Structure formats: structure tokens, C-alpha cells
Amino acid sequence: MAQQGDSEKRERSDFFSVEEAKRSIPKITAVPETKEEIRRRRVRRVSIAVVSTVSALALIALAVYLLHRREIDQARLEVERTGRADAIEDALAALDGETGAGDVALAARVHATAELAGITGHRAPAEQLLASHDPAADGASDHRIAQTYLALAQGDANAAAQHASALVARGPRAAEAGYARALVALAIGNVQQALAAAQASSQEMDRQDAPRVRALLGLVSARSGAPIAIEGDAIPLRLARARVRWDAGEQRDQLGSEVAPIAEDASATPAERAWAQLLTGLSAIDAGDTETATRSIEAAAGAPPPGDELFRVQLAEAWLALGRRTEAQAIADALSPGISTDAGRRAQLAAELHLASARIDQAESALSGAPAGPRTSLLRARIADARGQVAPARALYEEAARAPAERIAANLGLASMLVGTGAAQEAIALVDPLLEQRATHPRIAATAASAHTGAGDRARGLAIAQRALEAHPREPLLLAAKARVHLASSEWQPALDALRIATEVAPRDPALQAERGRAAMELGQLDEARRAYETSIEVEPAQPEVLRALLSIQLQQRDLEAAGATIARIDAANVTSLEIEQLRARWLVDTMAGAEGLSALRRARRTSRRDLALAYAQGRLYMQAERWFEAIEAFQDALPESGATERRDVFLWRALALARARRETMVEQLAEQIREGATEAPMTRAEEARLLTAEAWLAFMDETLPRASVYGRRALDLDGTNADALVLMGAIEDQQRRDGSARYRRAMEAPSPSVEAYGRLALVGEMNAERCGLARRYLRAAPEGGIASALRERVATCPAQ
């Protein structure tokens, strides 16, 4: 078997061996695809690419959206943190075009924030956005905050409180909701609630540097009586710190330099700039720089923060400190009645305004709503001072002076009172230490000048005023102080020179104008005095002395229409005094009121029975009314005990009244007495004419016309303007069937005209419009006159008035 096997192996041939075998049909490695399958596969690849692209785009869009939402959120947060004008602009730019409910509400809120910050042009967009937004939709808190801010900007604290009551201080808007609630609580005067809301807002912002919120918290804390430190250089913090320091009376004269740059800072809001200007002005007032103060206060008044009552109250206080009562009163009148952010401070302002206008009772009544404190004590001191209650006033001044904020004002007020009571040396002891510290301060220097002048050292008083004027050459207060030193020395011209400059700087200061009027009047410059008094009265109507002086000038200038208007002002202001009643009586005589004026004279004489001027005027009115016997009695009451000229004037009027009453013997006796007195004090030509006129009328009443005519012509030769002589000669000519009209017209135009001339001229010729008017004029003055019956018959033919 082994051999056989070996043999086969040896004999095997390679002929039949297969080295490589190839198939005739190729091996199938993949199933061939159909066209449909190829198409489906292509579609699948495209779909995958599209989905990938869309997904990428969606991711990009999402990223952009998230970035934009973050941008909006950051812009919103920046507005809430800082309240900057540029932050508001950035937020509105980020929200531009957004239509989502939440974004619409947020945009409305940002617009409302801008409106409250004094940036104009944002109310309408805010209201439009709110109108398009459903308060129940997303953004409800922003909606209510926007409504709250718009109401606050409009000064409607009630509406703001209603909107804020729906705000919930939690959630993503908790900080701003708390801020809004704090503002509303301040607006309605609830300081404790404002403090709680401001603290809540600050806590919500704890992780953020939020100067806007911290500033509000600092202000509210100070109002609550527990001030906190306000640190930081942001504008809201600097302003809040300055406001707190001002109210506390701390270094007030230095605040201006700290806040003045804010007014020029482009990043400050208009409301912040207004506060900066107001504080700059107040600081300048405290430092005695009136010109800077006036510029700053005027700038602040030009754009007050919307709805900020406290700003307006302090603005009014600033105007008062500058002596601008009209502006201060206008602001006070415009304040909303009812709810107030600080009712006590408003009460103090009202009291100060009343005091400035010498309305003492009203000032005291206004203070009933003021809280106890240094400022209220100062105002009560001024009230007691005005009433002459020296001891209570002194105690109150001293109490107020213990507070830094009122120390200077209280000491100066007390010093002024002491000067007025004759205790000038005590006043000097009070004011000289202040003068040593601030020698050129206008209020201090003016008071010191007054004190030294009151003590008799006018040279020292003038030197003090002059030294301060070197630092403030156009300061009205110092110019007035200098003028008063001159006035005390009866140096009218230098006083007037100083007051002219003062009124150039402060043309609406009623006190300065009044003093200028006095100086000009003393110099006989009636036109200038009248202009000054008229300006003073225009600003402050109820000034008894100024009204009296103005009325006196108008009567001297015989401007009877203007005098009548002044008397109407006097009556409207309820101003009464004996001197004013004397001037009223003179006006009644000059306007030939006759019987119409007698009731006013009777009232005045009831309280001043023995006043000679009133009795004299009453006698003149009785003469115009042709009530001769009553005139005789009145002139008897008007007879002075001394003064030859004054006695003679009354005697001459009485002689004429006796003559018209046909008391021949008494006329002759009185004429003899007058002529005997002329041996020592010769009569003037006008006086001789008056005596001859009385004798002429006596002859006329006795129908002795030739004698009456002789005396009448002699009287007119001596004084051609004697109205009674002209009327007499006209009456004689009428009886002689000659026309006496020319005489009557001359009597009507005489310096002291005769109302009888009106009536007698109305009896001459045919009735016309002129004669109807003349007749009525006579009948008003002399309804019981000698020719009244004849004139009534003629007036009956006149057209009805």
C-alpha cells in the first residue's frame, strides 16, 4: 500500500493541476440600485443638508434673539440703576420695533421714566403704547409703573397712588415697583411708607450699583429723621447729598461749587439740571451773591422737574429770599390743593408769603398746619415781631437761632427788632460777631449798618455798607442799606442815587421802589416819586404808606382819575388810616362830589370827630351841595387854634357860607375880624378877592346887584381865577339878560372849580347833550341846590342815560 502510494505520487502529472481558476460571471458584491432608489437617496441627502442648515440658522437666530433680549434687559437695568438720559435712549433704541406685549409695556415705562425726568416729547408715545397694551397681558407691572410715572409727572398724586396701589413689590420688576411706590408715598406725604418702599427697592438692587435708588433712599431717610450716609460720585448721589445738606443747614454757601457742574453735564437729565441750578442759586443767596443767585434761580424756574412739588416750594422760597414776592406767590398759587408731599413746608411757605405782604393774621393762621421746629419758631418770631410783641419774639428768635439752618436769619431778625425798639447796642452785640466772620455778606452787613446807624454812629453804618458794596457793587440790599443811612441823615440826594441803582438791579422790589419814591418826593421830584410808588403798588398792592404817598402825589398833580383808581385800590386792600381818610376827603372836594361825598366824610368824622382836615373837607362838600348852614357849622369845627394863614382860610370859607345863607351881620363881623387880622399878617391878593366875593354874594342875595357887581369885579381884578366870583358875575349877567356862559366856563376851568357853574351853564340856551351832562353833574352834587328844581325840569327833556 505504501509502495503503491509512492508510485502514484511519482507518476502524477502537473498537466491536470489547476494553478488559477476564473469564473465566467463576475462575483456580485452589491445589489444594483434602481433609479427610484437613487432619487430617494439624493432627496434624503438634500433633506439632511437643509435640516442641518435650518438648525444652524435656528441656533444662530436663537443666539441673536437671546443676545437681543439680554441687550434689552441690560438697557432696562441701566435705566433702573442710573436713570441717565443716554441709558433711556439706549433702552428705547433696543426696544424699537418690538411688538410683544411685554416689550410694549416696557417701552411705555421707559418713555414715562423719561417724562418724569423732564425729557420732553415722551408723554404722547407713552400714552399711545399704553393704549395699545392690555394691562392683563404680559408686562402688567411695567404698564402700571408707566401709568404711575405719567401721573406723577402731571402732578396728580391721587391718580399716581391709585396706579401704584396695584403694584406688587416682587418678581423681576420688584426693584422698579418699589421705587415707584416710594415716589408716590413721598408725593402724598407718607414718609414712612416711602422709606419702606425705598428700602425694599434698594434690597432688590443689592447686587447692583444703583445710584438712582440709593439717592432716593438717602433723601427719604433724611426726610424721616434718620439720615444715612450718601456716598458716591454719580449725579443722583451728588444731588441727593447736596439737598440733604441744604435742609440740614450744613455749609450752605459751599454747595453751589459742588452742584454747579451738574447743570452743564450732558449726561444729567433736565430734572437733575434744574435741581442743580436751584441749589446753586440757594447757595449763592446764602453766600450773599444775589446776581449769581438770580441767574441760577431764573434758569431753574425755566424748566422745573415735572410734578415735583418740593422743587416748586423751594423755588418759591428762593424767590422770597431774593425779594421777588410776585414770582413766589405765583408758584404758591399754582400748587395743587389737597394732598401735598410736605404739607408742613407748604404751610411755612404760605406763612412767609403772608408775612412778606404784612398779612399777619393770615400768616399765623397758615402756621397752624406747620410742624414744630426751628423754621416755624423763626416765622412765629417774625409774627410776634410784626405785632410789637418784643418779649415773645425775642424768645422765639433765640430758639430758632440754635439750629444751624436758621442761625443767621434768626440773629439778624432779632437784631433788626432790637434796632426798632431802640436797643441798638444789643443789636450790635448780636450782629458784629457775624460781621467779623463775613464782613461783605449783604444781609449781615445791611443789618449791621442799620444797627450802628440806630445807635447814632452813622459814619460806621455807612462804612460797613460801603465795604460790603466794594465786594457786591450792585447788590440791592446793600444799596438800600446805604440809602437808609443817608435817609436817616435827611441826605435825600445820595439816598436817591443809591436807590436808583438798586431799582435798576431789582426793578420789581416793592420796598426799594417805595424808598426811592420817598427820597424823590422829599426832593420835590414828584414824577419820579410817582413812578416808583406805582411800581411798588403794582407788585405789592396792600401797602398803606405807599398808597397814601401815591394818592398825595396824584392829588398834588390834580390827576383826579388816577387818584380815584388809587382810592379804589385802598378800599380793595381794606387799608384804613386817618391820613388816608384826609386824602380821600380832599379827593372828594377836588372832584366836586358834593352831596355824594358827604356820607363817606360822615363815617370818617365819626371816628375822628376832632380832626380839623376832615371838618374842613366836610365844609367844602356842604358848600358844593349848597347846604350853607351845615357848611357854617363844619367850618366852625375846622377852625385851628393857631396859624394865621390856616385860620384865615377857614374864616374866608365861613364868610362865603354865611353870605350865601344871608347872614349879613355875621358876614360883616367876620369880614371886620379878617381885616383886623391882616394888619399883622397881610392878606394875599387871592385872599382879598375871596373876602370881596363873600361880600358880593351877600349883596347879590339881598338883590343889591350894583353893589354885588362892584365887589365881584374888584374880586376878579385881584384874582381872575376865583370861581365863586366868576359864577356871581355870570349870574348877574344872566339877570341883566346878558349871556353869562363865558363866565361859567371859566369857573369850570378854574384851579378850584365851582359845581354851581355847571348847573348855571346848563340853564343857558337850548338843551343839548353837553347841557344835559352838566345838569346831571350839578344835580348829583347839589340835589337840594338853589337851581336844582329848574334843572330837573330841563333834564326831563334829555334822552335817558
Helices and strands as residue ranges (DSSP letters): H 2-11, G 14-16, H 35-82, H 85-95, H 101-116, H 123-132, H 140-153, H 157-164, H 174-187, H 191-204, H 211-224, H 235-248, G 252-254, H 255-259, G 260-264, H 270-287, H 290-302, H 309-321, H 325-334, H 343-356, H 360-366, G 367-369, H 374-386, H 390-400, G 404-406, H 407-420, H 424-437, H 442-454, H 458-471, H 476-488, H 492-505, H 510-522, H 526-539, H 544-556, H 560-572, H 578-590, H 595-607, H 612-624, H 628-637, H 644-660, H 664-677, H 685-701, H 705-718, H 723-735, H 741-748, H 755-762, H 769-781, H 788-795
